[in-house]
Amino acid sequence: MLAKIEGKINQLSKFEPAYFYFFLALNLIPVLIFRYFPTVDGPAHLYNANLIVELLGNPESILHNFYAFNKGINPNWTGHFFLCLFLAVFPAYIAEKLILLIYLIGLPLGLRHLFKTLDIRNMYMVYMIFPFTYSYLFFFGFYNFNLALVFFIFGISFWIKYWDKITLKRCIILFTFSSLICLSHIFVFAVFLLSIFILNCEKILFGKGNPLALVIKNLGLQIICLSLGIVLLLSFIFFSANTLSSYTYIQQGLILQFILDSMPVKGINYGKAGNFAKWVTYVFAALITYILVAKIIGRKKYVVKNYPWLIITLCTLIMAFFMPDGTGIAGFITTRLILLFFIFLLIWIASQEVKIWMKIVCFGIINYISVSLIIHNVSSIAKESRIAAEIHEVSEKIEDNSVVLPVIFSNDFLHVHISNYLGTDKPVIILENYEALLHYFPLKWNDEKTPELFQDPAWYGSACAPKEFLTHQGKIIDYVFVLNDPGSTVDSNCKNEVDVILNESFQKVYEGKYGLQLYKKL
């Protein structure tokens, strides 16, 4: 009976590639169905990319009085580079979609390519990546980190395929991949180096007896290929050493709970997404249990494969428990490591032999989880997308080169930088620009011409900060944009004081849905 079922499954497997691409397209619906797809940092990245285009394209722009380029080449630049290219051709909402689609398409395709490179035939497991595409980190708008993941998967696949066949052309390609990873996200590049080190050890110690001269030659070429990334990594560590002072850690019990809950799958609106995330945990737990039991019972008959990826997985897990979550200049390190842990675990599990009935059950559950999450993400982002679209409408009432102060009375984490949509299609100075305070993004506040208050990060996240801005720097502010979330718990006294200042010194020129208002200086 099982033999007949397995035969039919093998016959259907020829249609699997077509089904994969259908599912890949289905997974894009949450991004494609709406005009905007707001994330936490996404609007800020889009706004700063537009600033770069304006600064480079117009040397006489007033924006030069407010912004300047950071010196040197830093990580976190690749996403801005792509966005600048897109903005030169397309409107902002299209550029936003394109940067998201690179990740949503690139990660599953890259993993599928890696499976083929590793000769993994359990293609049912590649679908396990879909619940992780709309991850917690995705909704935070970490464009550069997400791009680095895509380059990581393709880069490691290329390295595995040509480890002992490196030519000049392939060396250039590997150099490009490693440089793109580092320019996208320095932390992912560090994990890339660790992975290559572990895989090199396996090749050298347990390879097919390659001559020593060939091994030395390959290692030398690899160092050359990784050279730019290594230099950037070391320089970043050296120049950032003074700022690595405020280490923060997450309790290990909570980290364990994050893993057991498959936290990266949750995305936003944890209540509903958490239920689907638990099913992801059940699938991983069932497969790991199956492998362990099969090894204990089968002993020599059941061969556990791909030990290097198991080691990479365990190293990532250990780092997640013992590395700080924040370093003063970087955060969410634990969450990033947990996502990498699940991706690496997926690769290792997919390498193992599993009975056909187990594949069918897991494949069915994975499809159910993925479709449910797609529906969930569509409903979760709908309102925020409409808010973003209305903010763009508000921007049309703002004159070019104006100074805009955003006042956000909201506790929704997706609203933190959503005001930056005001400047994604036109040259304006938005005073809420956290990127300009950090040295590892392309732009900074112009130290010579910008008031000191602009460079003080203390006002970020403070409910009373807009009052201070309006009191001390009101003379240079042309517009005030207000987002009033009805469910906000912002200090009412501060809100009332801001309203008084606005009514005295500004004229309301727009009031729309979702508590959006625009005031113009009298």
Secondary structure, DSSP 8 states (H G I E B T S, - for coil): -HHHHHHHHHHHGGGHHHHHHHHHHHTTHHHHSSS----SSHHHHHHHHHHHHHHHH-TT-GGGGTEEE-SS--SS-HHHHHHHHHHTTS-HHHHHHHHHHHHHHHHHHHHHHHHHHTT---GGGGGGGHHHHT-HHHHTT-HHHHHHHHHHHHHHHHHHHHTT---HHHHHHHHHHHHHHHHH-HHHHHHHHHHHHHHHHHHHHHSS---HHHHHHHHHHHHHHHHHHHHHHHHHHHHHGGGTT--B---HHHHHHHHHTTHHHH-S-HHHHHHHHHHHHHHHHHHHHHHHHHHHHHTTSS----HHHHHHHHHHHHHHHHS-SB-SS---HHHHHHHHHHHHHHHHHHTS---HHHHHHHHHHHHHHHHHHHHHHHHHHHHHHHHHHHHHHHHTTS-TT-EEEEEEE---GGGSSGGGGGGSSS--EES--GGGG-TTSSEEE-TTTS-GGGG-GGGTT-TTHHHHHHHHHGGG--EEEEEE-TT----HHHHHHHHHHHHHHEEEEEE-GGGEEEEEE-
